[in-house]
């Protein structure tokens, strides 16, 4: 059997005259078999318009939605359910965006985080994307940049270009033109070009020659007033300036050839379609110096002339003068032997190839069991209904002899890889991470080496993980698989009743809560790529049998994932459940489970795992205080009040302040739960809430009881939480914040109501306060 490989959908929103649209349409014929999907904006498309499809989308923020702040929401709505998504980002945010940079960075970071491959048009753009990600989505920046591909804008000679002039200009001399190309908008550098051209016109070599500045193109929407502003600026400087308005394609070659000096002066350009157009016409434009200009000059030697702004006027004067000279080649035309690239075909093939990477990756940890691996690979090859291609990564946990696998492709399987790590004991989590690092799928499926799927297993988990970031668990059944003569097995062994009861009680995890990590079985998992980027895989420091799946599920839950049990995704485990593999009535099962609980207690702070009253470096609730300007008594009492709230860890900033005879920390009672500095990111990722004290107060209660079973997203409309910051105590529920980041919607941030705290005065007597607050 084979997986379903849908043809590629190329989504190109926007009007045909827009540069991003023109680029998309030019590479479309070279993407391979593909369907072009056009619209004015994404909000014209239906929900899940590309569900089940492999998608390449050409994206700039101005073409997504009618309202700028709805761009990411519309993007998520349209691509929900897509089998695989490649996004080609254009016009990336940068410093010159001014007050709009923050919103644009959030949008572009969200677009990149939701894609399986990101395409940018220059190394400069990749650096701009890195800046946006590290500001708006630092949790996924490394992962997203690792799958960001630089495919330069196509630059190839235009077969319809007008020929270069065969002789210098002859009388009667027409005006010498300094020509820019594209829409007129603020920040394009047109003011700098006008000023430099005016200074160049006063050069003695250009005596009695008329210099005119021309823009081939009209104003971008909303900037029509710039036409009069630029014309007035030019007149005052002693030159003429005008914009041609929209230029039809058939007229453009002649105008490009007629320009005396081509110029692209936008110093903040990220990748320039107008420069590519000049090059395709055989012209060598003058560029204002920038990181992108230097990158282009290095990639395509001899094609552009980067100059600093202080030398722009002299460069224009030289170029205008040389254009009138009968001696030597015109430097504004490309040398005949210059090499351009990439071609549209080359660019399209690179993007199309990246888009068609496998949409689902199966990771199988393995240790010296070739018989079951053979059966597992056979059944993976028989998978049906998988959309967008299937790959297998086998992660060998140090077997004495490496596994043997068939050549690819093998039935439904496309690419097959084997990775190995040394034998350092039972390291299931590390082996899974080894495999996860080599995957490309939008959905990743995990199967243990002794667990064999039924034929619809992968497709069913894929579907469960496509609509939104999800951790899905299949149905694990038990049988003796060695030497099985028919498939699926007919003689079933008992399955754990407590697991079935948990799924029933939570409506197959649709009603999951903080306790539902216990129902996640690592041997039969599916996980969305966007979620995997956030949590970063399994906890590789866990060794020994058991626990790594619960710890992984805990972080996925806190990151904002949906949990789902998918009973139709069936895989068969060889042999009984753990309770049937040890003496359930004696110390065997107890020893296995208690060792697992002890390992998890360091990392998973839920009281079901950890109990109550114990102190660990990883707290359930993180409290951080900036104590600069607080007195000793205020610090002691504020810290004491939160330590009463259960499994709490406290981090203090501003501890370099001195109180009395010594450092502030030295004046506090010794307590391992109290630390200096900011809480580490990995601690915040495993804690259920963060509480920030912004002023010295005694916290009488938090929105939940100490050692809670559930920490819900507070509702600011009632209870101890509010939108009013008067209390000075901010509460951030980790799952709520993660869910807002992953899926949109309300975050888990609010403030304690003022009646939940008591302000602590600077001159407080600690003994008296304690007497009043038993």
C-alpha positions as CSV (number, residue, x, y, z in Angstrom):
1,X,0.0,0.0,0.0
2,X,1.1,3.6,-0.4
3,X,0.4,6.8,1.4
4,X,-1.7,9.5,-0.2
5,X,0.6,12.1,-1.9
6,X,-1.6,15.1,-2.7
7,X,-0.4,17.6,-5.3
8,X,1.1,20.7,-4.0
9,X,-1.1,23.8,-3.5
10,X,0.7,27.1,-4.2
11,X,-1.1,29.9,-2.3
12,X,-0.5,33.3,-3.7
13,X,-2.7,36.1,-2.2
14,X,-2.7,39.7,-3.4
15,X,-3.1,41.8,-6.6
16,X,-1.2,40.8,-9.7
17,X,0.9,44.0,-9.8
18,X,2.3,43.4,-6.3
19,X,6.0,42.3,-6.3
20,X,5.4,39.3,-4.1
21,X,2.6,38.1,-6.3
22,X,4.7,38.6,-9.4
23,X,7.5,36.6,-7.8
24,X,5.1,33.8,-6.8
25,X,3.6,33.6,-10.3
26,X,7.0,33.5,-11.9
27,X,8.2,30.5,-9.9
28,X,4.9,28.6,-9.9
29,X,5.5,26.7,-13.2
30,X,8.8,25.3,-11.7
31,X,7.4,24.0,-8.4
32,X,6.6,20.6,-10.0
33,X,3.0,19.3,-10.2
34,X,1.1,22.0,-8.3
35,X,-2.2,23.8,-8.2
36,X,-2.3,27.6,-8.0
37,X,-4.6,29.1,-5.4
38,X,-5.2,32.8,-5.8
39,X,-7.1,35.3,-3.7
40,X,-7.0,39.0,-2.9
41,X,-6.5,38.3,0.9
42,X,-6.6,35.2,3.0
43,X,-9.8,36.3,4.6
44,X,-11.5,35.6,1.3
45,X,-10.8,31.8,1.8
46,X,-12.9,29.3,3.7
47,X,-11.9,27.7,7.0
48,X,-9.3,24.9,6.3
49,X,-9.2,25.8,2.7
50,X,-6.1,23.7,2.2
51,X,-6.8,20.9,4.7
52,X,-5.1,17.7,3.9
53,X,-2.9,19.3,1.2
54,X,0.8,20.1,0.9
55,X,1.0,23.9,0.8
56,X,3.5,26.5,-0.3
57,X,2.4,30.1,0.5
58,X,3.9,33.4,-0.6
59,X,3.4,35.7,2.4
60,X,3.8,39.3,3.2
61,X,1.8,40.9,6.0
62,X,0.0,43.4,3.9
63,X,-1.7,40.7,1.8
64,X,-3.0,38.5,4.7
65,X,-6.1,40.3,6.1
66,X,-8.0,43.6,5.9
67,X,-6.9,44.4,9.5
68,X,-3.2,44.0,10.3
69,X,-3.8,42.6,13.7
70,X,-5.9,39.7,12.2
71,X,-3.1,38.4,9.9
72,X,-2.0,35.5,12.1
73,X,-5.5,34.5,13.0
74,X,-6.5,34.4,9.3
75,X,-3.4,32.4,8.5
76,X,-4.1,29.8,11.2
77,X,-7.7,29.5,10.1
78,X,-6.9,29.0,6.4
79,X,-4.0,26.5,6.8
80,X,-5.6,24.5,9.7
81,X,-5.5,20.8,8.8
82,X,-2.9,21.2,6.1
83,X,-0.6,18.1,5.7
84,X,2.5,20.2,5.4
85,X,3.2,23.9,5.2
86,X,6.0,25.8,3.6
87,X,5.9,29.6,3.9
88,X,7.9,31.9,1.8
89,X,8.3,35.1,3.9
90,X,8.8,38.5,2.2
91,X,9.4,42.0,3.5
92,X,10.6,40.9,6.9
93,X,10.3,43.3,9.9
94,X,13.3,45.4,10.7
95,X,14.4,48.5,12.6
96,X,13.1,50.9,10.0
97,X,9.5,49.8,10.7
98,X,9.6,52.0,13.8
99,X,6.4,51.7,15.9
100,X,5.1,48.9,13.6
101,X,8.1,46.6,14.2
102,X,6.8,44.9,17.3
103,X,3.5,43.9,15.8
104,X,5.1,42.8,12.5
105,X,7.7,40.8,14.5
106,X,5.0,39.0,16.4
107,X,3.2,38.2,13.1
108,X,6.2,36.9,11.2
109,X,7.4,34.9,14.2
110,X,4.0,33.3,14.4
111,X,3.9,32.5,10.7
112,X,7.4,30.9,10.8
113,X,6.6,28.9,14.0
114,X,3.5,27.4,12.3
115,X,5.4,26.3,9.2
116,X,7.4,23.1,8.5
117,X,9.8,24.9,6.2
118,X,10.4,28.6,6.1
119,X,11.9,30.2,2.9
120,X,13.6,33.6,2.9
121,X,15.3,35.3,0.0
122,X,18.6,36.3,1.5
123,X,21.0,35.6,4.4
124,X,20.1,39.1,5.5
125,X,16.4,38.1,5.7
126,X,17.3,35.0,7.8
127,X,19.0,37.3,10.3
128,X,15.9,39.5,10.4
129,X,13.8,36.5,11.0
130,X,16.1,35.4,13.8
131,X,15.7,38.8,15.5
132,X,11.9,38.6,15.2
133,X,11.9,35.0,16.6
134,X,14.2,35.7,19.5
135,X,12.1,38.7,20.5
136,X,8.6,37.3,20.0
137,X,9.1,33.4,20.1
138,X,12.3,32.6,21.8
139,X,10.9,29.3,22.8
140,X,11.1,28.0,19.2
141,X,13.7,30.3,17.6
142,X,16.4,27.6,17.3
143,X,14.1,25.0,15.9
144,X,12.5,27.3,13.3
145,X,15.8,28.7,12.2
146,X,17.1,25.2,11.8
147,X,14.5,24.6,9.1
148,X,14.8,28.0,7.4
149,X,16.0,27.8,3.8
150,X,17.6,30.7,1.9
151,X,16.5,30.7,-1.7
152,X,17.5,34.0,-3.4
153,X,15.1,35.8,-5.6
154,X,15.4,34.6,-9.2
155,X,17.8,36.7,-11.3
156,X,18.1,35.6,-14.9
157,X,18.4,37.5,-18.2
158,X,15.1,38.7,-19.6
159,X,14.7,37.4,-23.1
160,X,12.5,40.4,-23.9
161,X,14.9,43.0,-22.6
162,X,15.7,46.0,-24.8
163,X,19.2,45.9,-26.2
164,X,21.9,48.1,-24.7
165,X,22.8,51.2,-26.7
166,X,25.6,50.7,-29.2
167,X,27.0,54.3,-28.9
168,X,27.0,57.1,-26.4
169,X,24.4,59.7,-26.3
170,X,24.5,62.2,-29.2
171,X,23.0,65.7,-29.6
172,X,20.4,66.9,-29.2
173,X,21.0,65.4,-25.7
174,X,17.9,64.1,-23.9
175,X,17.7,64.6,-20.2
176,X,20.0,62.4,-18.2
177,X,17.9,60.2,-15.9
178,X,18.5,58.8,-12.5
179,X,15.8,56.0,-12.3
180,X,14.3,54.1,-9.4
181,X,11.8,51.3,-9.8
182,X,8.7,50.1,-8.0
183,X,6.1,51.6,-5.7
184,X,6.6,55.0,-4.1
185,X,6.4,54.7,-0.3
186,X,8.2,56.2,2.8
187,X,11.6,54.8,3.5
188,X,12.4,53.8,0.0
189,X,15.3,56.3,-0.2
190,X,13.8,58.5,-2.9
191,X,14.6,61.6,-0.9
192,X,18.2,60.6,-0.7
193,X,18.2,59.9,-4.5
194,X,16.7,63.3,-5.3
195,X,19.2,65.2,-3.1
196,X,22.2,63.2,-4.5
197,X,21.1,63.7,-8.1
198,X,20.8,67.4,-7.5
199,X,24.3,67.6,-6.2
200,X,25.6,65.4,-9.1
201,X,23.9,67.8,-11.6
202,X,26.1,70.6,-10.4
203,X,29.3,68.6,-11.3
204,X,31.3,70.6,-14.0
205,X,31.3,67.5,-16.2
206,X,27.5,67.8,-16.6
207,X,27.4,71.5,-17.5
208,X,24.5,72.3,-19.8
209,X,22.9,68.8,-19.3
210,X,19.5,68.3,-17.8
211,X,19.3,65.8,-15.0
212,X,15.9,64.3,-14.1
213,X,14.9,61.8,-11.4
214,X,12.2,59.3,-12.4
215,X,10.4,56.5,-10.6
216,X,9.1,53.7,-12.7
217,X,5.8,53.0,-10.9
218,X,3.2,54.8,-8.9
219,X,2.5,55.4,-5.2
220,X,1.6,52.6,-2.9
221,X,-1.9,52.8,-1.4
222,X,-2.2,55.6,1.1
223,X,1.0,57.4,0.1
224,X,-0.2,59.4,-2.9
225,X,0.8,62.6,-1.1
226,X,4.5,61.7,-1.5
227,X,4.3,62.4,-5.3
228,X,3.8,66.2,-4.7
229,X,6.3,66.2,-1.7
230,X,9.1,64.6,-3.8
231,X,8.4,66.8,-6.8
232,X,8.6,70.0,-4.6
233,X,11.8,68.7,-3.0
234,X,13.4,68.1,-6.4
235,X,12.3,71.5,-7.7
236,X,13.9,73.2,-4.7
237,X,17.1,71.3,-5.2
238,X,17.3,72.2,-8.9
239,X,16.2,69.0,-10.6
240,X,13.0,67.5,-11.9
241,X,11.3,64.4,-10.4
242,X,8.2,62.5,-11.4
243,X,6.7,59.1,-11.2
244,X,5.4,57.3,-14.3
245,X,2.5,55.5,-12.6
246,X,1.8,51.9,-13.3
247,X,4.0,50.6,-16.2
248,X,2.5,47.8,-18.4
249,X,4.8,44.8,-18.8
250,X,5.3,45.4,-22.5
251,X,6.6,49.0,-21.9
252,X,8.9,48.2,-19.1
253,X,11.9,46.8,-21.1
254,X,12.3,49.9,-23.1
255,X,12.1,52.2,-20.0
256,X,14.7,50.0,-18.1
257,X,17.1,50.3,-21.1
258,X,16.5,54.0,-21.5
259,X,17.5,54.8,-17.9
260,X,20.8,56.6,-17.7
261,X,21.6,55.4,-14.2
262,X,19.5,52.8,-12.4
263,X,19.4,53.2,-8.6
264,X,17.9,51.2,-5.7
265,X,18.4,53.4,-2.6
266,X,16.3,51.6,0.1
267,X,18.9,51.1,2.8
268,X,16.6,48.8,4.8
269,X,15.7,46.4,2.0
270,X,15.6,42.8,3.0
271,X,15.5,41.3,-0.5
272,X,14.7,43.3,-3.6
273,X,12.6,42.4,-6.5
274,X,13.3,45.7,-8.2
275,X,17.1,45.0,-8.1
276,X,16.4,41.6,-9.7
277,X,14.4,43.4,-12.4
278,X,17.3,45.7,-13.2
279,X,19.7,42.8,-13.4
280,X,17.4,40.8,-15.6
281,X,17.3,43.8,-18.0
282,X,21.1,43.8,-18.1
283,X,21.5,46.9,-16.0
284,X,24.0,47.3,-13.1
285,X,22.2,49.4,-10.5
286,X,23.7,51.7,-7.9
287,X,22.7,50.5,-4.4
288,X,22.9,52.3,-1.1
289,X,25.3,50.3,1.1
290,X,23.5,47.7,3.4
291,X,23.9,44.2,4.6
292,X,21.7,43.0,1.7
293,X,23.6,45.0,-0.9
294,X,26.9,43.6,0.3
295,X,25.5,40.1,0.3
296,X,24.2,40.5,-3.3
297,X,27.6,41.9,-4.4
298,X,29.4,38.9,-3.0
299,X,26.9,36.4,-4.4
300,X,26.8,37.9,-7.9
301,X,30.1,39.6,-8.4
302,X,30.0,42.6,-10.8
303,X,26.3,43.0,-10.8
304,X,25.7,45.9,-8.4
305,X,27.5,49.0,-7.1
306,X,27.0,49.4,-3.3
307,X,27.9,52.9,-2.2
308,X,27.7,54.8,1.1
309,X,25.2,57.7,1.3
310,X,28.0,60.3,1.5
311,X,29.4,59.0,-1.9
312,X,26.1,58.6,-3.7
313,X,26.2,62.0,-5.3
314,X,29.7,61.5,-6.6
315,X,28.9,58.0,-7.9
316,X,25.9,59.4,-9.7
317,X,27.9,62.2,-11.2
318,X,30.6,59.7,-12.4
319,X,28.0,57.4,-13.9
320,X,26.1,60.2,-15.6
321,X,29.3,61.6,-17.0
322,X,30.5,58.2,-18.3
323,X,27.2,57.5,-19.9
324,X,27.9,60.5,-22.2
325,X,31.5,59.5,-22.9
326,X,32.5,57.6,-26.1
327,X,35.4,56.0,-24.3
328,X,35.2,52.7,-22.4
329,X,32.2,50.5,-21.3
330,X,29.2,52.0,-19.6
331,X,29.4,50.9,-15.9
332,X,25.6,51.0,-15.6
333,X,25.3,47.9,-17.9
334,X,26.3,44.4,-16.8
335,X,29.5,42.9,-18.2
336,X,28.7,40.5,-21.0
337,X,30.3,37.6,-19.0
338,X,28.5,38.2,-15.7
339,X,26.7,35.2,-14.2
340,X,23.3,35.7,-12.7
341,X,21.2,33.3,-10.7
342,X,19.3,31.5,-9.5
343,X,17.0,31.0,-12.4
344,X,13.2,30.7,-11.8
345,X,13.5,27.0,-12.5
346,X,16.3,26.6,-9.9
347,X,14.4,28.6,-7.3
348,X,11.2,26.8,-7.9
349,X,12.8,23.3,-7.7
350,X,14.4,24.2,-4.4
351,X,11.2,25.4,-2.9
352,X,9.2,22.6,-4.4
353,X,11.6,20.0,-3.1
354,X,11.6,21.4,0.4
355,X,7.8,21.5,0.4
356,X,7.6,17.8,-0.5
357,X,9.6,16.6,2.4
358,X,7.7,13.8,4.2
359,X,4.7,15.2,6.0
360,X,4.7,12.4,8.7
361,X,7.8,11.1,10.5
362,X,7.7,7.8,12.5
363,X,10.4,7.5,15.2
364,X,11.2,4.0,16.5
365,X,13.6,3.5,19.3
366,X,15.3,0.1,18.9
367,X,17.5,-2.3,20.9
368,X,18.6,-5.8,19.6
369,X,15.2,-7.1,18.4
370,X,15.4,-7.6,14.6
371,X,12.4,-10.0,14.5
372,X,9.9,-7.4,15.8
373,X,11.6,-4.6,13.9
374,X,11.0,-6.5,10.7
375,X,7.3,-6.9,11.5
376,X,7.0,-3.3,12.5
377,X,8.6,-2.1,9.2
378,X,6.4,-4.4,7.2
379,X,3.3,-3.0,8.8
380,X,4.5,0.6,8.4
381,X,5.0,-0.1,4.7
382,X,1.3,-1.2,4.6
383,X,0.0,2.0,6.1
384,X,-2.9,3.6,4.3
385,X,-4.3,7.1,4.1
386,X,-1.2,9.0,5.2
387,X,-1.2,12.4,3.5
388,X,2.0,14.0,2.1
389,X,4.5,11.2,2.5
390,X,5.9,9.0,5.3
391,X,9.4,8.6,6.6
392,X,10.9,6.2,9.2
393,X,13.7,7.0,11.6
394,X,15.1,4.1,13.7
395,X,17.1,5.3,16.7
396,X,19.3,2.4,17.9
397,X,20.0,2.6,21.7
398,X,23.5,0.9,21.4
399,X,22.6,-2.5,20.1
400,X,25.7,-4.8,19.7
401,X,24.8,-5.1,16.0
402,X,23.0,-2.4,14.1
403,X,19.5,-3.2,12.8
404,X,18.9,-4.2,9.2
405,X,16.3,-2.3,7.2
406,X,15.0,-2.6,3.7
407,X,15.9,-0.2,0.9
408,X,13.7,2.9,0.5
409,X,11.0,3.4,-0.7
410,X,9.3,0.5,0.9
411,X,5.5,0.4,0.4
412,X,4.1,3.5,2.1
413,X,7.5,4.4,3.5
414,X,9.7,6.9,1.6
415,X,12.9,7.8,3.3
416,X,14.3,5.3,5.9
417,X,17.1,6.3,8.3
418,X,19.0,4.5,11.0
419,X,20.8,6.6,13.7
420,X,22.8,5.1,16.6
421,X,23.9,6.1,20.1
422,X,26.4,4.3,22.3
423,X,25.1,1.7,24.9
424,X,25.1,3.5,28.2
425,X,22.2,1.7,29.8
426,X,18.5,2.1,29.2
427,X,18.2,5.5,27.6
428,X,14.8,5.5,25.8
429,X,14.3,9.2,26.2
430,X,17.7,10.0,24.6
431,X,17.0,7.5,21.8
432,X,13.7,9.1,21.0
433,X,15.4,12.6,20.9
434,X,18.0,11.2,18.6
435,X,15.3,10.2,16.2
436,X,13.2,13.3,16.6
437,X,16.2,15.5,15.6
438,X,16.3,13.9,12.1
439,X,12.6,14.3,11.3
440,X,10.8,16.7,8.9
441,X,7.2,15.8,9.4
442,X,4.5,18.3,10.4
443,X,3.3,15.3,12.5
444,X,5.7,13.0,14.3
445,X,4.5,9.5,15.4
446,X,6.4,7.5,18.0
447,X,6.3,3.7,18.2
448,X,8.3,1.6,20.6
449,X,10.3,-1.2,18.9
450,X,8.0,-3.8,20.4
451,X,4.8,-2.1,19.3
452,X,3.4,-2.8,15.8
453,X,0.7,-0.6,14.2
454,X,-2.5,-1.6,12.4
455,X,-2.7,-0.3,8.8
456,X,-4.6,2.9,9.6
457,X,-2.6,3.8,12.7
458,X,-0.4,6.6,11.3
459,X,-3.1,8.3,9.2
460,X,-5.4,8.4,12.2
461,X,-2.9,10.0,14.5
462,X,-1.9,12.4,11.7
463,X,-5.4,13.6,11.3
464,X,-5.7,14.1,15.1
465,X,-2.6,16.3,15.2
466,X,-3.2,18.5,12.1
467,X,-6.0,20.8,13.2
468,X,-4.2,22.3,16.2
469,X,-1.1,21.6,18.3
470,X,-1.9,18.3,19.8
471,X,-0.4,15.4,21.8
472,X,-2.4,12.4,20.7
473,X,-2.1,8.9,22.2
474,X,-3.3,5.8,20.3
475,X,-4.9,2.6,21.6
476,X,-2.3,0.1,22.8
477,X,-3.5,-3.5,22.7
478,X,-1.5,-6.5,23.9
479,X,-0.7,-9.9,22.3
480,X,2.2,-12.2,21.7
481,X,3.5,-11.0,18.4
482,X,6.5,-13.3,17.8
483,X,5.8,-15.7,15.0
484,X,2.3,-14.3,14.6
485,X,0.7,-15.9,11.5
486,X,-2.1,-13.4,10.8
487,X,-2.5,-9.7,11.2
488,X,-3.9,-8.3,13.3
489,X,-3.4,-10.8,16.1
490,X,-6.5,-12.7,17.2
491,X,-5.5,-13.8,20.7
492,X,-5.5,-10.6,22.8
493,X,-3.9,-10.2,26.3
494,X,-5.6,-8.1,29.0
495,X,-5.1,-4.3,28.8
496,X,-4.8,-2.1,32.0
497,X,-8.3,-1.3,33.3
498,X,-7.2,1.9,35.0
499,X,-6.1,3.4,31.6
500,X,-9.5,2.6,30.0
501,X,-11.2,4.1,32.9
502,X,-9.1,7.3,32.6
503,X,-10.0,7.7,29.0
504,X,-13.7,7.2,29.7
505,X,-13.6,9.7,32.6
506,X,-11.9,12.4,30.5
507,X,-14.0,11.7,27.3
508,X,-10.9,10.5,25.5
509,X,-8.9,13.4,27.0
510,X,-11.2,16.1,25.6
511,X,-11.9,17.0,29.2
512,X,-8.2,16.6,30.2
513,X,-6.9,18.5,33.2
514,X,-3.6,18.7,35.2
515,X,-3.9,15.1,36.2
516,X,-4.3,13.7,32.7
517,X,-0.6,13.3,32.0
518,X,-0.9,9.8,33.6
519,X,-2.9,8.6,30.6
520,X,-0.2,9.4,28.0
521,X,1.6,6.2,26.8
522,X,4.9,7.0,25.0
523,X,4.8,3.8,22.9
524,X,1.8,5.1,20.8
525,X,2.1,8.9,20.5
526,X,1.5,11.5,17.8
527,X,2.7,15.1,18.3
528,X,2.3,18.2,16.2
529,X,5.6,19.8,15.0
530,X,4.6,23.2,16.5
531,X,4.2,21.6,19.9
532,X,7.4,19.6,19.6
533,X,9.3,22.8,18.8
534,X,8.2,24.4,22.1
535,X,8.9,21.4,24.4
536,X,12.1,20.3,22.6
537,X,11.6,16.6,22.9
538,X,12.0,14.2,25.9
539,X,14.0,14.7,29.0
540,X,17.2,13.0,28.0
541,X,18.6,12.9,31.6
542,X,15.9,10.3,32.6
543,X,17.4,6.8,32.5
544,X,15.9,3.5,33.6
545,X,12.4,2.1,32.8
546,X,9.4,4.4,32.8
547,X,8.5,8.0,33.4
548,X,9.8,9.8,30.3
549,X,6.3,9.8,28.7
550,X,4.6,11.4,31.7
551,X,7.3,14.1,32.0
552,X,6.9,14.8,28.3
553,X,3.1,14.9,28.5
554,X,3.4,17.3,31.5
555,X,5.4,19.8,29.5
556,X,3.2,19.5,26.5
557,X,0.1,20.2,28.6
558,X,1.7,23.2,30.2
559,X,2.8,24.5,26.7
560,X,-0.9,24.7,25.7
561,X,-1.4,21.5,23.7
562,X,-4.6,19.7,23.3
563,X,-4.5,16.1,24.6
564,X,-6.4,13.4,22.7
565,X,-6.9,9.7,23.0
566,X,-7.5,8.3,19.5
567,X,-9.0,4.8,20.1
568,X,-9.1,4.1,16.3
569,X,-5.3,4.4,16.1
570,X,-4.4,0.9,17.2
571,X,-1.0,-0.6,17.7
572,X,-0.1,-4.0,19.3
573,X,2.4,-4.3,22.1
574,X,4.3,-7.6,22.3
575,X,3.4,-9.2,25.6
576,X,1.4,-8.0,28.6
577,X,1.3,-4.6,30.3
578,X,4.0,-3.9,32.9
579,X,1.7,-5.2,35.6
580,X,1.7,-8.6,33.9
581,X,5.5,-8.6,33.4
582,X,6.3,-8.4,37.1
583,X,4.9,-9.9,40.3
584,X,2.0,-7.5,40.9
585,X,1.3,-8.9,44.4
586,X,5.0,-8.6,45.5
587,X,7.8,-6.1,45.3
588,X,8.4,-6.4,41.6
589,X,5.7,-4.0,40.4
590,X,6.1,-1.8,43.5
591,X,9.9,-1.6,42.9
592,X,9.4,-0.6,39.2
593,X,6.8,2.0,39.8
594,X,8.4,3.5,43.0
595,X,11.7,3.9,41.2
596,X,9.8,5.7,38.4
597,X,8.0,8.0,40.8
598,X,11.3,8.9,42.5
599,X,12.9,9.8,39.1
600,X,9.9,11.9,38.1
601,X,9.5,13.7,41.5
602,X,12.5,15.9,40.7
603,X,11.0,17.1,37.5
604,X,7.2,16.8,37.6
605,X,5.8,18.8,40.5
606,X,2.2,17.6,40.5
607,X,1.3,16.3,44.0
608,X,0.2,13.0,42.5
609,X,3.8,12.3,41.7
610,X,5.6,14.3,44.3
611,X,3.3,14.2,47.3
612,X,3.1,17.1,49.6
613,X,5.6,18.9,51.9
614,X,8.7,17.8,50.1
615,X,11.2,20.4,48.7
616,X,12.7,20.1,45.3
617,X,14.7,22.4,43.0
618,X,11.8,22.3,40.6
619,X,8.7,23.9,42.3
620,X,5.1,23.8,41.2
621,X,4.7,27.5,41.6
622,X,7.5,30.0,40.8
623,X,7.5,33.3,42.7
624,X,9.8,36.1,41.7
625,X,10.3,39.4,43.5
626,X,12.3,42.5,42.5
627,X,13.3,43.5,46.1
628,X,15.2,46.7,45.2
629,X,14.2,49.4,47.6
630,X,12.5,46.9,50.0
631,X,13.5,46.7,53.7
632,X,14.6,43.6,55.3
633,X,11.3,43.1,57.1
634,X,9.3,43.6,53.9
635,X,11.4,40.9,52.1
636,X,11.2,38.4,55.0
637,X,7.4,38.7,55.3
638,X,6.6,38.7,51.5
639,X,8.7,35.6,51.0
640,X,7.2,33.9,54.1
641,X,3.7,34.6,52.9
642,X,4.2,32.8,49.5
643,X,6.2,29.9,51.0
644,X,3.0,29.1,52.9
645,X,1.1,28.5,49.7
646,X,2.5,25.0,49.0
647,X,5.1,23.8,46.6
648,X,6.7,27.2,45.9
649,X,10.1,28.3,44.8
650,X,11.2,31.9,45.3
651,X,13.7,33.9,43.1
652,X,14.8,37.3,44.2
653,X,16.3,40.0,42.0
654,X,18.0,43.1,43.4
655,X,19.7,41.1,46.1
656,X,22.9,43.1,45.8
657,X,21.2,45.7,48.1
658,X,22.6,45.7,51.6
659,X,20.5,45.7,54.8
660,X,22.2,46.5,58.1
661,X,25.6,44.7,58.2
662,X,25.3,42.4,55.2
663,X,23.9,41.2,51.9
664,X,20.2,40.8,51.8
665,X,20.3,37.1,51.2
666,X,22.6,36.6,54.1
667,X,20.0,38.4,56.3
668,X,17.2,35.9,55.4
669,X,16.7,32.5,57.1
670,X,18.5,29.7,55.1
671,X,16.1,28.0,52.9
672,X,16.8,26.0,49.7
673,X,13.5,27.2,48.2
674,X,14.8,30.8,48.1
675,X,17.4,31.8,45.4
676,X,18.9,34.8,43.8
677,X,18.3,35.9,40.2
678,X,15.7,35.2,37.6
679,X,14.0,31.7,37.5
680,X,15.5,29.6,34.6
681,X,13.4,28.9,31.6
682,X,13.4,25.1,32.1
683,X,12.0,25.7,35.6
684,X,9.3,28.0,34.3
685,X,8.4,25.4,31.6
686,X,7.6,22.7,34.2
687,X,5.9,24.9,36.8
688,X,2.2,25.4,36.6
689,X,2.3,29.1,37.5
690,X,4.5,32.1,38.0
691,X,3.6,34.8,40.6
692,X,5.4,38.2,40.4
693,X,5.4,40.5,43.4
694,X,5.8,44.0,42.2
695,X,5.6,45.6,45.6
696,X,6.1,44.4,49.2
697,X,2.9,42.6,50.2
698,X,1.8,39.7,52.4
699,X,0.0,37.3,50.1
700,X,-3.0,35.8,52.0
701,X,-4.1,33.5,49.2
702,X,-3.4,32.5,45.6
703,X,-6.2,31.6,43.1
704,X,-5.9,28.0,44.2
705,X,-5.3,26.1,47.4
706,X,-1.8,24.8,48.4
707,X,-0.7,21.7,46.5
708,X,-3.7,21.9,44.1
709,X,-4.8,19.1,41.8
710,X,-5.6,21.7,39.2
711,X,-4.3,25.1,38.4
712,X,-6.8,26.7,36.1
713,X,-6.5,29.8,34.0
714,X,-7.9,32.5,36.3
715,X,-11.0,34.4,35.2
716,X,-10.4,38.1,36.0
717,X,-14.1,38.7,36.2
718,X,-14.5,37.1,39.6
719,X,-12.8,35.4,42.5
720,X,-9.3,36.4,43.7
721,X,-8.2,37.5,40.2
722,X,-8.7,40.8,38.4
723,X,-7.4,43.0,35.6
724,X,-6.7,45.7,38.2
725,X,-2.9,45.8,39.1
726,X,-3.6,47.5,42.4
727,X,-2.5,44.5,44.5
728,X,0.9,44.5,42.8
729,X,0.8,40.7,42.4
730,X,0.7,39.3,38.9
731,X,-0.3,35.7,38.3
732,X,0.7,33.9,35.1
733,X,-0.7,30.4,34.6
734,X,1.8,28.5,32.4
735,X,-0.8,26.5,30.4
736,X,-2.9,29.6,29.7
737,X,0.1,31.6,28.5
738,X,1.3,28.7,26.4
739,X,-2.1,28.1,24.8
740,X,-2.4,31.7,23.8
741,X,1.0,31.6,22.2
742,X,0.4,28.3,20.4
743,X,-3.3,28.7,19.4
744,X,-4.3,32.3,20.2
745,X,-7.0,33.5,22.6
746,X,-6.9,34.7,26.2
747,X,-3.7,34.3,28.1
748,X,-3.4,33.0,31.6
749,X,-2.3,36.3,33.1
750,X,-4.1,38.4,35.7
751,X,-3.6,40.2,39.1
752,X,-4.6,39.1,42.5
753,X,-7.5,41.2,43.8
754,X,-6.5,43.8,46.4
755,X,-8.3,41.9,49.2
756,X,-6.0,38.9,48.7
757,X,-3.0,40.8,49.9
758,X,-1.9,43.1,52.8
759,X,0.7,45.8,52.1
760,X,3.8,45.5,54.3
761,X,5.1,48.9,55.6
762,X,8.8,49.6,55.4
763,X,9.2,49.9,59.2
764,X,7.3,46.6,59.9
765,X,8.2,44.7,63.1
766,X,8.3,41.1,61.9
767,X,7.4,39.6,65.3
768,X,4.3,41.9,65.6
769,X,3.2,41.1,62.0
770,X,3.5,37.4,62.6
771,X,1.3,37.7,65.7
772,X,-1.3,39.4,63.7
773,X,-1.1,36.9,60.8
774,X,-0.9,33.4,62.3
